Amino acid sequence: MFADRIIKFGKKFEGRLDSDLLQGALDYITYNEESLAFEILCDHVCEYDISITDEEYNEAVRLIQDIGFDLNEGPFKHLLGLKK
């Protein structure tokens, strides 16, 4: 349901996030674990202090809400601090 959006979002980090980490997160989509893929991707972005644009932040927030995650929990609460 969210696979295409998560993949598109993840591809925005090519060249900024280690390709093995990025692909490892996105691989969960293959196993119908879209939510886990997105959560791991956000965790990597936060853990490695990858700066994100306003557009990327807004897309992440939309995905968080659409998937049903809480913006105030997990790696999601740290995304705001990474905005350029």
N, C-alpha and C positions, 0 to 999 in steps of 0.2 A: 504494500500500500504506500509506503514512504520510501521505498528503495531508490527510485530515480532521484528524488529530492536529496536524499542523503549522499548518494554518489556524486551528484552535481555539486553539493556543498563541499564534500571531501576533496574533489578535484581542485577546488580553489586554493588548497593548501599544498599542491604540488610545488616542489622547489623551496618550500618553507618548513615543511615537516618531513622528517626522514621517510623515504619512500616505503621502507619495510613496515614502519609503524602505521603509515597511512593505509597501505594495502592490507595489513593485518586486521585493522579495524573494519575496513570495508568488506573483508572476506566473510564476516559474520552474516552479511546480507544473503549470501549463498545458502546459508543454513536457516533462512527465515527468522533471523534474529536481528531485525532492523533496528529495534530500540536499543539493543546492546551495542550494535555497530555504531550508532550515533553517540551513545553515552561514552564509549571507549574513544571515539574520535575527539569528542569534546574534552575528555580527560587528558589525552595527549596534547591537545592545543594548550590547555592550561598548564600541564606539567612542564612543558618545554617553553613556556612563555612566548608563544607565537602570537604576534600582534595581529589583530583582526580589524577590518574596516567596519564602518557603520553598516554598510550593506550586508556584510557577513554576519555581524552581530544581529541585525534585524531578521535575517533568514534563520539563524540559530534559534532566536526567540520564537519565531513562528513554528519551527519544527518542534521545539520543546512543548509548546502549548498544544499543537496538533497531536503529538504522540501521547500527551497526557502526563508529561513529567512536571515536576515542580521547579520553577525557576530559582527558588531559594534553597535548593538541595543539590547535593552531589557536585560534579564539576561545573554545573550550569551557573551556580552562584558566582563563580570566579570569572566568567566570560566578560563581564562589564569592565573589569580592571585591565583587560587586554586590548581594549579599543584604542586605536591610534588617535 
